[in-house]
Amino acid sequence: MNVKSKSYLYQHGTLGGLMEDLMDGTEQIGKMLAYGDTGIGTLAGSNGEIIFLEGVIYHVDETGQVKQLTGTETTPYAAVVDFEATDELAFDTEATDEEVKGRLLATISPNLFAAIKLHGMFDTMHVRVAPKQEKPYPKFVEIIQNQPEFTATEIAGTIVGFFTPKLFHGAAAAGFHLHFISDDHQFAGHVLDFSLISGEAEVMEVAEFRQHFPIENAEFLQREIDVEKIVRDIEEAE
């Protein structure tokens, strides 16, 4: 284990707030790049899935179309790190998603946040994309009942995301929260499951978790969030 003392994960908004229907865009997505070059998120209205990769921001919408964002778009939830690997893992033989996660869990502490970047060739990649919502926003668990899902086979690309300790479930999703984007930038989404042919995983355990709140959003400031309910909702959604 080699945690860099000055490393941190920076997060705007909370996944719990998103579950509770707090989906207004409360930060420009491009401003996240001041804090990191690698990460995940969504746009206002829980519109699709975002992948930050090497300082570029990609977005996939409910039709499966992937594009590069300008940075002026707004987000209710996003998280980034200035990625610098603390450990590397080689996958030379085929592995299921659970086998990959098992090896990652054996490498990282259960009590630290960790960023994950896994590039490889995948036999299958199964993703979902949250469809854009308009006010009044529904609960997120209602959205996922009708979310588009996509599957690709024999595809090269990168999984990006985070491991969150159980202690912080609610701020983020305890366990792994992963997004994927193909090398040709034509296929992306929130990872549901996959089968890896071969690849290289980089892991970055971080020393700090920096939580930025949407302090200018009246709904967030006034809403009393049902913590027990959102914990259950996150588990269902992820």
C-alpha positions as CSV (number, residue, x, y, z in Angstrom):
1,M,0.0,0.0,0.0
2,N,1.4,3.4,-1.0
3,V,-1.0,6.2,-0.2
4,K,0.3,9.6,-1.2
5,S,-0.3,12.0,1.7
6,K,-1.4,14.9,-0.5
7,S,-3.8,12.9,-2.7
8,Y,-7.5,13.5,-2.5
9,L,-10.8,12.7,-4.2
10,Y,-12.9,15.8,-4.9
11,Q,-16.7,15.3,-5.2
12,H,-19.4,17.8,-6.0
13,G,-22.9,16.9,-4.7
14,T,-23.7,13.6,-3.2
15,L,-25.1,10.4,-4.7
16,G,-27.6,10.4,-1.9
17,G,-28.9,13.7,-3.0
18,L,-29.3,12.4,-6.5
19,M,-31.3,9.5,-5.2
20,E,-33.6,11.9,-3.4
21,D,-34.4,13.7,-6.7
22,L,-31.9,16.6,-6.1
23,M,-30.9,16.6,-9.8
24,D,-30.5,20.3,-10.6
25,G,-27.2,21.2,-12.2
26,T,-25.3,23.0,-9.4
27,E,-21.7,23.2,-10.8
28,Q,-20.2,23.6,-14.2
29,I,-18.7,20.2,-15.2
30,G,-15.6,21.8,-16.6
31,K,-14.7,23.3,-13.2
32,M,-14.1,19.7,-11.9
33,L,-10.9,19.6,-14.0
34,A,-9.3,22.0,-11.6
35,Y,-9.3,19.2,-9.1
36,G,-8.7,16.1,-11.2
37,D,-8.4,14.5,-14.6
38,T,-10.1,11.2,-14.0
39,G,-13.6,10.4,-12.7
40,I,-17.3,10.0,-13.2
41,G,-20.6,11.9,-12.9
42,T,-23.8,12.9,-14.6
43,L,-25.4,16.0,-16.0
44,A,-28.4,18.0,-14.8
45,G,-31.6,16.0,-14.6
46,S,-29.5,12.9,-14.1
47,N,-28.8,13.1,-17.9
48,G,-26.6,10.2,-18.9
49,E,-23.2,9.1,-17.7
50,I,-20.0,11.1,-17.6
51,I,-16.4,9.8,-17.9
52,F,-13.4,12.0,-17.1
53,L,-10.4,10.4,-18.8
54,E,-7.0,12.0,-19.1
55,G,-8.5,15.5,-18.6
56,V,-11.2,15.1,-21.3
57,I,-14.9,14.9,-20.4
58,Y,-17.1,12.5,-22.3
59,H,-20.8,12.1,-22.0
60,V,-23.2,9.3,-23.2
61,D,-26.9,10.0,-23.4
62,E,-29.9,7.6,-23.2
63,T,-29.6,6.8,-27.0
64,G,-26.1,5.6,-26.5
65,Q,-24.5,8.6,-28.3
66,V,-21.1,9.6,-26.9
67,K,-19.7,13.1,-27.3
68,Q,-17.1,15.3,-25.7
69,L,-18.4,18.0,-23.4
70,T,-17.5,21.7,-23.7
71,G,-17.3,22.1,-19.9
72,T,-20.1,24.6,-19.6
73,E,-22.7,21.9,-18.9
74,T,-23.9,21.6,-15.3
75,T,-23.8,18.6,-13.0
76,P,-25.6,17.7,-9.7
77,Y,-23.0,15.0,-9.0
78,A,-19.4,14.3,-10.1
79,A,-16.2,13.0,-8.6
80,V,-12.6,13.3,-9.8
81,V,-9.0,12.6,-8.8
82,D,-5.7,13.8,-10.2
83,F,-4.9,10.2,-11.1
84,E,-1.5,8.8,-10.2
85,A,-1.4,5.0,-9.7
86,T,-0.3,3.6,-6.3
87,D,-0.6,0.0,-7.5
88,E,-0.9,-1.9,-10.8
89,L,-2.5,-5.3,-11.6
90,A,-2.1,-7.3,-14.7
91,F,-4.9,-9.5,-16.0
92,D,-3.3,-12.0,-18.4
93,T,-6.2,-14.5,-18.5
94,E,-10.0,-14.1,-18.9
95,A,-11.8,-12.9,-15.8
96,T,-15.4,-12.1,-14.8
97,D,-16.3,-8.7,-13.3
98,E,-16.5,-10.4,-9.8
99,E,-13.0,-11.9,-10.2
100,V,-11.6,-8.5,-11.3
101,K,-13.2,-6.8,-8.3
102,G,-12.0,-9.5,-6.0
103,R,-8.4,-8.9,-7.0
104,L,-8.9,-5.2,-6.6
105,L,-10.3,-5.6,-3.2
106,A,-7.3,-7.7,-2.2
107,T,-5.1,-4.7,-3.1
108,I,-7.0,-1.8,-1.5
109,S,-7.9,-0.9,2.0
110,P,-11.6,-1.3,2.9
111,N,-11.4,2.0,4.8
112,L,-9.9,4.3,2.0
113,F,-11.4,5.8,-1.1
114,A,-9.6,4.4,-4.2
115,A,-9.7,5.4,-7.9
116,I,-9.7,2.7,-10.4
117,K,-8.6,2.8,-14.1
118,L,-8.7,-0.5,-16.0
119,H,-7.8,-0.6,-19.7
120,G,-8.3,-3.8,-21.6
121,M,-10.0,-6.0,-24.1
122,F,-13.4,-7.1,-23.0
123,D,-15.3,-10.1,-24.3
124,T,-18.6,-8.4,-23.2
125,M,-19.4,-5.0,-21.6
126,H,-22.9,-4.4,-20.3
127,V,-23.8,-0.8,-19.4
128,R,-26.8,1.3,-18.6
129,V,-27.4,5.0,-19.2
130,A,-29.7,7.1,-17.0
131,P,-32.3,9.0,-19.2
132,K,-32.6,12.7,-18.8
133,Q,-35.4,13.9,-16.4
134,E,-37.4,17.1,-16.3
135,K,-38.9,18.8,-13.2
136,P,-40.6,17.7,-11.1
137,Y,-37.9,15.0,-10.9
138,P,-38.8,11.5,-9.9
139,K,-36.7,9.4,-7.4
140,F,-33.7,7.8,-9.0
141,V,-34.9,4.3,-8.3
142,E,-38.0,5.1,-10.5
143,I,-35.7,6.2,-13.3
144,I,-33.7,2.9,-13.3
145,Q,-36.9,0.9,-13.9
146,N,-36.9,2.1,-17.5
147,Q,-33.2,2.8,-18.1
148,P,-31.7,1.9,-21.5
149,E,-29.1,-0.9,-21.4
150,F,-26.4,-1.6,-24.0
151,T,-24.1,-4.6,-24.5
152,A,-20.9,-4.7,-26.7
153,T,-18.7,-7.6,-27.5
154,E,-15.0,-7.8,-28.2
155,I,-14.5,-4.2,-27.3
156,A,-11.4,-2.4,-26.2
157,G,-11.8,0.4,-23.7
158,T,-11.3,1.8,-20.2
159,I,-13.2,1.4,-17.0
160,V,-13.0,4.4,-14.7
161,G,-14.5,4.8,-11.2
162,F,-14.1,4.6,-7.5
163,F,-14.2,2.3,-4.5
164,T,-16.0,3.9,-1.5
165,P,-15.7,2.6,2.0
166,K,-18.9,1.5,3.7
167,L,-18.5,4.3,6.2
168,F,-19.3,6.8,3.4
169,H,-22.3,5.1,1.9
170,G,-24.8,7.8,1.0
171,A,-22.2,10.4,0.1
172,A,-21.3,7.9,-2.7
173,A,-22.0,4.2,-3.3
174,A,-20.3,1.9,-1.0
175,G,-18.2,-0.5,-3.0
176,F,-17.4,0.0,-6.7
177,H,-19.0,2.7,-8.9
178,L,-17.6,2.3,-12.4
179,H,-18.2,3.8,-15.8
180,F,-16.8,2.6,-19.2
181,I,-15.7,4.2,-22.5
182,S,-14.4,2.4,-25.5
183,D,-11.1,3.3,-27.2
184,D,-13.0,4.7,-30.2
185,H,-15.3,6.8,-28.0
186,Q,-18.4,5.3,-29.5
187,F,-19.7,3.2,-26.6
188,A,-20.0,4.2,-22.9
189,G,-22.1,3.9,-19.8
190,H,-22.4,2.9,-16.2
191,V,-21.0,-0.6,-15.8
192,L,-23.4,-3.3,-14.9
193,D,-21.2,-6.3,-15.6
194,F,-18.4,-7.4,-17.9
195,S,-16.1,-10.2,-19.0
196,L,-12.4,-9.2,-19.3
197,I,-10.2,-11.0,-21.9
198,S,-7.0,-9.2,-20.7
199,G,-6.0,-5.9,-19.4
200,E,-4.0,-3.7,-16.9
201,A,-5.6,-2.1,-13.8
202,E,-4.2,0.9,-12.1
203,V,-5.3,1.7,-8.5
204,M,-4.9,5.0,-6.6
205,E,-5.7,5.0,-2.9
206,V,-6.3,8.5,-1.7
207,A,-5.6,10.2,1.7
208,E,-8.5,12.7,1.6
209,F,-12.1,12.9,0.6
210,R,-13.2,16.5,-0.2
211,Q,-16.9,16.9,-0.4
212,H,-18.2,20.1,-2.0
213,F,-21.9,20.9,-1.4
214,P,-24.2,22.9,-3.7
215,I,-24.5,25.8,-1.2
216,E,-26.4,28.1,-3.6
217,N,-29.1,25.5,-4.3
218,A,-32.2,26.3,-2.1
219,E,-33.7,22.8,-2.6
220,F,-30.5,21.1,-1.3
221,L,-30.2,23.5,1.7
222,Q,-33.9,23.1,2.7
223,R,-34.4,19.3,2.1
224,E,-34.2,16.9,5.0
225,I,-32.9,13.7,3.4
226,D,-34.2,10.3,4.5
227,V,-30.8,8.7,5.1
228,E,-32.1,5.1,5.6
229,K,-34.2,5.3,2.5
230,I,-31.4,6.6,0.2
231,V,-29.1,3.9,1.5
232,R,-31.5,1.3,0.3
233,D,-32.1,3.2,-3.0
234,I,-28.4,3.4,-3.7
235,E,-28.0,-0.3,-3.2
236,E,-30.9,-1.0,-5.6
237,A,-29.6,1.5,-8.2
238,E,-26.0,0.3,-8.2
